[in-house]
Amino acid sequence: MSRSLWKGLFFTNEAFSFKKKKHMMQNRSTVLLPMHFNKLLSIYNGKQYVAIRFNKDGMVGHKVGEFSFSKKKCVKVKKEKKNFKLKK
């Protein structure tokens, strides 16, 4: 379910303050604005900050949390076959 159009885009005051080179954001539901183009943002994924540079024009309008994953990918590891030697 998406946000209602009459409510408009969601962003906070921390989205407008760019005093440092690396800007730290904890709110993952903030929408990317054109002013974030070519800026380096550090987005909090629940454990650490992930640095992401927004340099594609197609990223505008998406939420910040879409680009910093909070869950690890599941990697299946094949078990090695053990060579059993029979005792005589």
C-alpha positions, -999 to 999 in steps of 0.1 A, spaced: 0 0 0 15 33 -10 12 68 5 -18 88 -5 -12 114 -32 -30 142 -13 -5 138 16 25 145 -6 61 133 -2 76 125 32 108 141 42 123 154 75 145 183 84 176 161 85 171 157 47 179 194 42 210 198 64 242 192 44 269 207 66 293 178 64 306 159 34 290 127 47 255 132 58 241 107 83 204 97 80 185 73 102 151 78 87 147 53 59 113 64 49 125 98 36 119 103 -2 149 113 -23 146 148 -37 165 164 -66 187 183 -41 202 149 -31 216 143 -66 254 137 -65 255 138 -27 270 112 -4 245 100 22 252 75 50 220 56 57 215 36 89 204 0 83 199 -10 119 235 -20 126 258 3 108 259 33 84 261 24 47 275 52 24 257 56 -8 262 83 -35 230 91 -55 241 98 -90 214 84 -112 184 106 -121 161 76 -118 167 74 -80 147 106 -74 113 98 -59 124 65 -43 127 60 -6 162 61 10 157 27 27 155 10 -7 192 14 -12 206 2 21 197 -34 28 190 -43 64 191 -81 60 219 -103 47 215 -123 16 211 -160 22 240 -179 7 238 -217 4 270 -235 8 274 -270 -6 287 -296 18 319 -313 7 316 -351 2 338 -369 27 358 -399 15 354 -426 40 380 -453 40 369 -487 50 390 -504 77 402 -540 70 
